[in-house]
Amino acid sequence: LRISAPICVIGDVHGQFFDVLKLFSLGTAVLLAGEVPDTKYVFIGDYVDRGYNSLETILYLFILKIMHPDRIYLTRGNHGPGKNAITPDKFLDVWISGLNQ
């Protein structure tokens, strides 16, 4: 991945949705309002788990990527794919089991 500066690299948000929002406010980005600064954001995987808002976090990042494909970059991180990766056929089972907890 080759991206020209300026770049803000963010790693391991682990489902901390409100922390992600705070990161953007610290960078003076008002992404919820649709205003995107010249800064490009690179997220280095580990978007979910640990936090209480994993679903909100990953959906927010996906929406930002769709709205601003030249400003938001999402990499896979250090946990997948691999033998423990969740494949599409396993996703529904994992999601349903999470709802039952």
Secondary structure, DSSP 8 states (H G I E B T S, - for coil): ----S-EEEEE--TT-HHHHHHHHHHTT-BGGGTB--S-EEEEES--SSSSTTHHHHHHHHHHHHHH-TTTEEEE--SS-SSTT---HHHHHHHHHHHHT-
